[in-house]
Amino acid sequence: MKRYAIYTILASTFLFTGCQKEDTIGNGYLQINVAEDTYTISKSVSVATAPYHIEIENSQGDTIERFADHTTMPSRLILPVGNYTVRAVSHAAEASTTGFDNPYYVGSEEVTVTPGVLRPVTIVCTLANVKMTVSYSQKIIDNFTSYSVTVTDEGGNSITFDENETRAAYFLPGRLSISLNLTNTNGSSYTLPAEITDAKAQEYYSLTFDVSDEGTGDDEGSSSFEITVDPSTNEHECIFKVPVYRSQPDIVWLDEGTPVSSGTELDAFETRPRALTLKALSDTSDVEESKKLTLQSLYLCLRSDYVQQTLGLSDSIDLMQADASTLQKLNEAGLDIVGLGETSREVTVDFNRFLQSSPVSTHRINVYALNSKNLESLSALTLKVRSNSELVTGSANPWAKFAYVSGTYNTDTKPAGLRFEYKEKTASGWTQVSESAMTFNGNSFEAKLTGLTPEVTYVYRVNTDDPSIEPATEVEFTTESAPEIPNLNFESWSQSGKTWFPNSDGANSYWATGNPGVTMSPLNKESNTQPVEGEGNAISGKAAHLISYSVPFVKYAAGNLFIGTFGKEDGSIDIMNPVGNVKFGRPYTGRPTRLTGYYKYRTKAIDTNGSKVPEGTANDVCHIYIRLWDAEGNELAYGEMTDNRTMDNFEPFTIELKYRDLTTPAATVTIVATTSKWGDVFAGGVGSELWVDEFQLDFE
């Protein structure tokens, strides 16, 4: 059944007719009403009367009017003739939040404004949340000393319904995770999970928790979750029946024999590790030992760079199912495990040897235990193995003219004047990097040292203004080289017959072009990449001039210049597979940050293989890019620029390199310049021209 409560923001149409005359040729009028569809709200809940936020959007998608409160809007709205979308949003909440008695309503309506006409529009707002209430049967009340339900939606929003909670709560649509938290009369506490997989907006879930079997103290009973739907109200009645006497596993952390709460963060030092023990018990109920539950799964999730990268262990291991090889690896890592077996009720993991061998690291430990009645428990702990020193200088990641550095302070509070200091190894004075230039993550921090010289050895350390704290140990690093690329200014050229080479030795020795493929045809007498000089053709000395040709077989050959090779290994050219002649890249170990240079372009209309370029592209586009690969052939960095203008003069360009990885060395480089971005598919405009000159790599 639906009910609507309408809030009209106009006093009456009489007010409209009694107003002063206005231009009615290009304008019309809106009368906006807001209504709430109470479809999913039970009859005992009153209709919300909170104000609504109104937005009016034109046909171009622009918001032209906003009102924070529909009850205080003008009595009428004058709008230009046209089509509009009117939206209303309740102020009770936001769609991304949850809360008790906090529903979120939204609605919209399309409307056309015509000249001189008053157009009424009613926006029917519907619930955008899922509604939920929780109740407990008398058997739950009689058989459990405490009980509560926690519901979590897909957005991670959680609400707990305690024993006396009768209000309705509202959640995001989607998956709803339900946890029933119970404590038996015998003192045993456990959690039973359930799930609603696809809750939809406007649906109402009424959860009732009942007892399936009162038992006698050792009768475990069984649990069930049943949902029935009333289509007339969209109400989902959920009956969750639970056993009386069941016990979830117990996970206990002991630090030097003293219990530690889950979620605690513990510090250990290299020379003073903690005696940490984990105990997992399958059942803590007050029954005979022979009737206690057994452990079915005990997942140890131990995560840190040391564990995964150095020790090579998985970040999640089920100790109850682990094979002999895995258990041996855990033992070698310093984890002493006792009590494993098919009928295990208690397992102990001793971390003492592990902490003694661990370097400075942060270990995050999560434990999940599941017993033979599918009852579960979770627990977590963070272990920070810290250096004995109050200040620690980390490792350096040096590039050619800068370096990334890191450090840690092990004091209770951040020391005054905390900073990095660095210098050339043989220098006497230090250069300081202040705290304002450092990035912090807890008590760890990092910075970028700039203004360095390639192939020079430096030292750096962490220091403070506190004279009682010793400076950290100095760490040495050597900056990378900034290798030059041959003929980057395009001054050196050589010619063999009608084929030009952008190198001095008459071959594709570092730079290459498609010239050998173009000039092998008797119909083409000139290379389509060759040197030019003089005013208007070059910035200084010689420059490279690239032009697109029409050629046999492939119909189109873009002017091109690239670092790599053209042709097969024996020097021949495969005319049946022209793309296969091109191989990009030459050995290169530098890591530049940008490529700069000068270029001039004259575009032409695309007249060859136009179907291979993006739809709507009329003119050719030049393309200049640089790419680096690592030793495994994975792309390490890339940067590019394109242009489709016809230019009268040279212009400078800067291409910033974006690195996927800031630590891996480079092994191969290519730089490519071409008259057509689609030259690799033989598409573009015949006659498009590109001039390039004075390329340079920066390493700052």
PEHULIN-V557098 format. One line per field, one symbol per residue. psi: psi as a letter, one per 20 degrees, with the letter a starting at -180 (. if undefined). Layout:
psi->???
//
This chain:
psi->pqqpopopiqgrihhghirqqrojgjqaqpopqpqpokgjpqiipqpqjqqqpppppaiijpoiqpphohijrqhqppqqpapqppqppqjhaqhjrrrqllqoqqqqppqppqpjpooqppoopqpirpqpqpqprhhghhiphqqrppppahjjpqppoahjpiqqqprqqbpoppoooqorijipqrppqrpohmpqqiqpooppprphohajhjoiaqqqoqpqpohhikpooooopqrgnqprqpppppokipqpqqiqpqpqqgjmqqnppppophpjqmrqhhiqrrphqnponoprhggggghkqqjopohhjqrhgghghhghijooppjqrhkpipppopjghghhipaoroppppppppaijkqqqqqqqppooqqhqhppparqnpbgjrqprrrqpkrhrpqpkprqprrqhirhqqpqorhhjqpqncjqrrroprkrpqlqprqrrprrioiipqqrpppqqpqrrmqqppkijkhpqrpocjpqplrijkrmhgqrrjghhgiipiioiqqjorqrrrpihqgpcqrpppqpqpqrfihpoqpqpqobqprrhjirpniimhhiipoqqqppjqnrhqpraqrpqoqqpojplhiirqpiogqqprpprppqqahjjpphqqqrqqqkqoqhrqqqqpoppophpjhpqqhqqqpppqiphkhijlqappiqqppqqlqqpqj.
//
